């Protein structure tokens, strides 16, 4: 098969991804490549890829153990929710004295956390209504309860936020509509679950809840396996995020792990809004190739440590 006749393995992500000759040469040498994509002022978009020797079955298996798949220096704490979610699922999530200080300083319209005005008042009352020695424990309880409610609300009614990227509507429309209208729209044959994580981002970690959808391609233009992560909520910095991790191939024995991240940063104005965007952009750029290399090592090492039982199959 001539080079011109080999299908583009990254065509699924177009628009906006176009992998140039230089990136392809580096991929052929086994290197990881990553770069930022054009995006609106409050949106960051990044694409990366690396050559691998695995198939979609291996990526899907690892996705079922999300803590093992995402293990890196950037992920401080992580856990998968039960189906349905329970408060005990968040036992491994911790908060510290800086979080306590930030909550004390929160005012409506001026808070380090992304909280509604009534949430600020409720959290402050439940935490600072306790004696000083119990406040950190009360903070743990209050925020875990908040994250559990947000997970439950999402499962019951979905959420508003950034729509799935245009490439998904163009290249896998049934999956795009399912994700956009979740949980109201019937979906393709997928597996889903929620997880929470505490990840390093600039000065303060980002604590978030993410909805994962594992889809298997049935058409030549679709990835062998596609893992979609949709941000349900985040306590800092990010107002919405989509991630896409896929096994794609050219039909000529060249297989790649591809990754795309599209994040909408907090609507802070002026200097602080620009600073948040700079921190987020620097982080995703600097970690992308390292994370891809780590993912390749884990996937090529064999199967994951063990499956989980919290997946939901959506017909």
C-alpha positions as CSV (number, residue, x, y, z in Angstrom):
1,X,0.0,0.0,0.0
2,X,1.5,3.4,-1.0
3,X,2.0,6.1,1.6
4,X,-0.7,8.2,0.0
5,X,-3.2,5.3,0.2
6,X,-2.7,4.7,3.9
7,X,-5.7,6.1,5.8
8,X,-4.9,8.9,8.3
9,X,-5.1,7.4,11.7
10,X,-5.8,10.8,13.3
11,X,-8.6,11.8,10.9
12,X,-11.1,11.1,13.6
13,X,-9.9,14.2,15.5
14,X,-10.2,16.5,12.5
15,X,-11.2,19.2,12.9
16,X,-9.2,20.7,14.5
17,X,-6.3,18.2,14.6
18,X,-3.9,17.9,11.7
19,X,-0.7,15.9,12.3
20,X,2.1,17.3,10.1
21,X,5.1,15.6,8.6
22,X,7.4,16.6,11.4
23,X,5.1,15.1,14.0
24,X,4.7,11.9,12.0
25,X,8.5,11.5,11.7
26,X,8.8,11.8,15.5
27,X,6.0,9.3,16.0
28,X,7.7,6.9,13.7
29,X,10.8,7.2,15.9
30,X,8.7,6.2,18.9
31,X,8.6,9.7,20.4
32,X,5.6,11.3,22.1
33,X,4.3,14.5,20.5
34,X,1.9,17.1,21.9
35,X,0.9,20.6,21.1
36,X,-1.8,23.1,21.9
37,X,-4.7,23.7,19.5
38,X,-6.4,27.0,18.5
39,X,-9.3,27.7,20.9
40,X,-11.5,30.5,22.3
41,X,-10.0,32.8,24.9
42,X,-11.2,30.8,27.9
43,X,-10.7,27.4,26.4
44,X,-7.5,25.4,26.3
45,X,-7.1,22.5,23.8
46,X,-4.2,20.1,23.5
47,X,-3.6,17.0,21.3
48,X,-0.9,14.4,21.8
49,X,0.0,10.9,20.4
50,X,2.5,8.1,20.8
51,X,3.1,4.9,18.9
52,X,2.0,1.8,20.9
53,X,1.9,-2.0,20.5
54,X,-1.5,-2.7,22.0
55,X,-5.1,-2.8,20.8
56,X,-8.4,-1.4,22.0
57,X,-9.1,-4.3,24.3
58,X,-6.0,-3.4,26.4
59,X,-7.0,0.2,26.7
60,X,-10.6,-0.7,27.6
61,X,-9.4,-3.1,30.3
62,X,-7.2,-0.5,31.8
63,X,-10.0,2.1,31.8
64,X,-11.9,-0.1,34.1
65,X,-9.2,0.5,36.7
66,X,-9.0,4.3,36.3
67,X,-6.7,4.7,39.3
68,X,-4.1,2.5,37.8
69,X,-4.5,4.0,34.3
70,X,-4.1,7.6,35.5
71,X,-1.3,6.9,38.0
72,X,1.4,9.7,37.7
73,X,3.2,12.4,39.7
74,X,0.3,14.7,38.8
75,X,-2.5,12.6,40.3
76,X,-2.3,13.0,44.1
77,X,-5.5,11.0,45.1
78,X,-8.1,9.2,43.0
79,X,-11.0,6.9,43.5
80,X,-13.9,5.3,41.6
81,X,-17.5,5.8,42.6
82,X,-19.7,2.8,43.3
83,X,-22.9,2.3,41.3
84,X,-24.8,4.1,42.7
85,X,-22.3,6.5,44.4
86,X,-21.8,6.3,48.2
87,X,-20.2,8.7,50.6
88,X,-17.6,6.0,51.6
89,X,-16.3,6.2,48.0
90,X,-14.7,9.5,49.0
91,X,-12.9,8.2,52.1
92,X,-9.5,8.6,50.3
93,X,-10.0,12.3,49.5
94,X,-8.2,14.7,51.8
95,X,-8.3,18.4,52.5
96,X,-5.8,20.6,54.4
97,X,-5.4,23.8,56.4
98,X,-5.0,25.9,53.2
99,X,-8.5,24.7,52.1
100,X,-9.8,25.6,55.5
101,X,-8.3,29.1,55.1
102,X,-9.7,29.5,51.6
103,X,-13.2,28.6,52.7
104,X,-13.1,31.1,55.6
105,X,-12.2,33.9,53.1
106,X,-15.0,32.9,50.7
107,X,-17.7,35.6,50.0
108,X,-20.5,35.5,47.4
109,X,-18.8,36.3,44.0
110,X,-15.3,36.1,45.5
111,X,-14.2,32.6,46.5
112,X,-11.2,30.4,45.7
113,X,-13.6,27.5,45.3
114,X,-16.2,27.2,42.6
115,X,-19.3,27.3,44.9
116,X,-22.8,28.8,44.6
117,X,-23.6,31.5,47.2
118,X,-25.9,29.1,49.2
119,X,-23.1,26.5,49.2
120,X,-20.7,29.0,50.6
121,X,-23.0,29.9,53.5
122,X,-23.9,26.2,54.2
123,X,-20.3,25.0,54.2
124,X,-19.1,27.9,56.3
125,X,-21.8,27.3,58.9
126,X,-21.2,23.6,59.1
127,X,-17.4,24.0,59.3
128,X,-16.9,27.1,61.4
129,X,-19.8,26.4,63.7
130,X,-17.5,23.7,65.2
131,X,-14.8,24.1,67.7
132,X,-11.3,24.8,66.2
133,X,-10.0,21.3,66.8
134,X,-12.8,19.7,64.8
135,X,-12.9,22.1,61.8
136,X,-10.7,20.2,59.5
137,X,-12.7,17.0,60.1
138,X,-15.8,19.0,59.4
139,X,-14.3,20.4,56.2
140,X,-13.7,16.8,55.0
141,X,-17.2,15.8,55.7
142,X,-18.8,18.9,54.2
143,X,-16.8,18.8,50.9
144,X,-17.2,15.0,50.5
145,X,-21.0,15.5,51.0
146,X,-20.9,18.3,48.4
147,X,-19.1,16.1,45.8
148,X,-21.4,13.2,46.4
149,X,-24.5,15.4,45.8
150,X,-23.0,16.7,42.6
151,X,-22.3,13.2,41.4
152,X,-25.9,12.1,42.2
153,X,-27.4,15.2,40.6
154,X,-25.4,14.6,37.4
155,X,-26.5,11.0,37.2
156,X,-30.1,12.0,37.6
157,X,-30.2,15.1,35.4
158,X,-26.9,15.6,33.6
159,X,-25.2,19.0,33.5
160,X,-24.9,22.2,31.5
161,X,-21.5,23.0,30.2
162,X,-19.3,22.9,27.1
163,X,-20.7,20.7,24.4
164,X,-18.6,17.8,23.0
165,X,-16.1,19.0,20.4
166,X,-17.2,19.4,16.8
167,X,-15.1,16.4,15.6
168,X,-17.2,14.0,17.7
169,X,-20.4,15.2,16.2
170,X,-18.9,14.9,12.7
171,X,-17.2,11.5,13.2
172,X,-19.3,9.7,15.8
173,X,-22.6,11.6,16.0
174,X,-24.6,9.0,18.1
175,X,-21.9,9.1,20.8
176,X,-21.8,12.9,20.7
177,X,-25.6,13.2,21.1
178,X,-25.6,10.7,23.9
179,X,-22.9,12.6,25.8
180,X,-24.4,16.0,25.2
181,X,-27.9,15.0,26.4
182,X,-26.9,12.5,29.1
183,X,-28.8,10.9,30.7
184,X,-31.8,11.7,28.6
185,X,-30.7,10.4,25.2
186,X,-30.3,6.7,24.4
187,X,-26.7,5.9,23.8
188,X,-24.6,3.4,21.8
189,X,-23.2,0.3,23.4
190,X,-21.0,1.9,26.0
191,X,-19.7,1.4,29.6
192,X,-19.8,4.3,32.0
193,X,-18.7,5.2,35.6
194,X,-17.8,8.2,37.7
195,X,-14.5,8.8,39.5
196,X,-13.1,11.6,41.7
197,X,-9.5,12.9,41.6
198,X,-7.2,15.4,43.3
199,X,-4.6,16.5,40.7
200,X,-1.7,18.9,40.8
201,X,-2.3,22.1,38.9
202,X,-0.2,25.2,39.7
203,X,-0.3,26.3,43.3
204,X,-3.4,24.4,44.5
205,X,-4.6,20.9,43.5
206,X,-7.8,20.6,41.5
207,X,-10.4,18.3,43.1
208,X,-13.0,17.1,40.5
209,X,-15.5,14.5,39.6
210,X,-15.4,13.0,36.1
211,X,-17.8,10.9,34.0
212,X,-16.1,8.2,32.0
213,X,-17.6,6.6,28.9
214,X,-15.8,3.6,27.2
215,X,-16.9,3.1,23.6
216,X,-15.6,0.6,21.0
217,X,-15.6,1.5,17.4
218,X,-17.5,-0.5,14.9
219,X,-16.7,1.4,11.7
220,X,-13.3,1.9,10.0
221,X,-13.3,5.6,10.7
222,X,-13.8,5.1,14.4
223,X,-11.1,4.4,17.0
224,X,-10.7,0.8,18.1
225,X,-11.4,2.1,21.6
226,X,-12.3,5.6,22.8
227,X,-12.3,6.7,26.5
228,X,-14.2,9.9,27.0
229,X,-13.9,11.9,30.2
230,X,-16.4,14.6,30.9
231,X,-15.9,16.9,33.9
232,X,-18.9,16.7,36.2
233,X,-17.6,19.4,38.5
234,X,-14.3,20.9,39.8
235,X,-13.7,22.8,43.0
236,X,-11.1,25.1,41.4
237,X,-10.0,26.6,38.1
238,X,-11.9,24.5,35.5
239,X,-15.6,25.1,34.6
240,X,-15.7,22.3,32.1
241,X,-13.4,19.8,30.5
242,X,-13.5,17.0,27.9
243,X,-10.7,14.4,27.5
244,X,-10.4,11.8,24.8
245,X,-8.0,8.8,24.9
246,X,-8.1,6.5,21.9
247,X,-6.4,3.6,20.2
248,X,-6.3,4.5,16.5
249,X,-4.5,2.8,13.5
250,X,-3.8,3.4,9.9
251,X,-4.7,-0.1,8.7
252,X,-1.0,-0.7,7.9
253,X,0.1,-2.1,11.3
254,X,0.8,1.4,12.8
255,X,-1.1,1.8,16.0
256,X,-1.2,4.9,18.1
257,X,-2.4,6.1,21.5
258,X,-4.0,9.5,20.9
259,X,-5.1,12.0,23.6
260,X,-7.1,15.2,23.4
261,X,-8.0,17.6,26.2
262,X,-10.4,20.5,25.9
263,X,-10.8,22.6,29.1
264,X,-12.7,25.7,29.9
265,X,-11.0,27.7,32.6
266,X,-12.7,29.7,35.3
267,X,-14.4,33.0,34.2
268,X,-12.1,35.2,36.3
269,X,-11.4,38.5,34.7
270,X,-8.3,40.6,34.4
271,X,-4.9,39.6,35.7
272,X,-6.1,36.6,37.7
273,X,-8.1,35.2,34.8
274,X,-5.0,35.3,32.7
275,X,-2.9,33.8,35.4
276,X,-5.3,30.8,35.8
277,X,-5.2,30.3,32.0
278,X,-1.4,30.5,32.0
279,X,-1.1,27.9,34.8
280,X,-3.5,25.5,33.2
281,X,-1.9,25.8,29.8
282,X,1.6,25.4,31.1
283,X,0.6,22.3,33.1
284,X,-1.1,20.5,30.3
285,X,1.7,21.2,27.9
286,X,4.5,20.2,30.2
287,X,2.9,17.0,31.4
288,X,1.4,15.7,28.1
289,X,4.4,13.9,26.7
290,X,5.4,12.5,30.1
291,X,1.9,11.2,30.7
292,X,1.7,9.6,27.2
293,X,5.0,7.8,27.8
294,X,3.7,6.6,31.2
295,X,0.5,5.4,29.6
296,X,2.4,3.5,26.9
297,X,4.5,1.8,29.5
298,X,1.5,0.7,31.5
299,X,-0.5,-0.5,28.5
300,X,2.4,-2.4,27.0
301,X,3.2,-4.0,30.4
302,X,0.1,-6.3,30.3
303,X,-3.3,-6.1,31.8
304,X,-4.3,-3.8,34.6
305,X,-3.9,-4.9,38.3
306,X,-7.6,-5.9,38.4
307,X,-11.1,-5.1,37.2
308,X,-13.7,-3.1,39.0
309,X,-17.4,-3.8,39.5
310,X,-18.7,-0.2,39.2
311,X,-19.2,-0.1,35.4
312,X,-22.7,0.5,34.0
313,X,-23.5,-0.8,30.6
314,X,-25.7,1.6,28.6
315,X,-27.5,-0.1,25.7
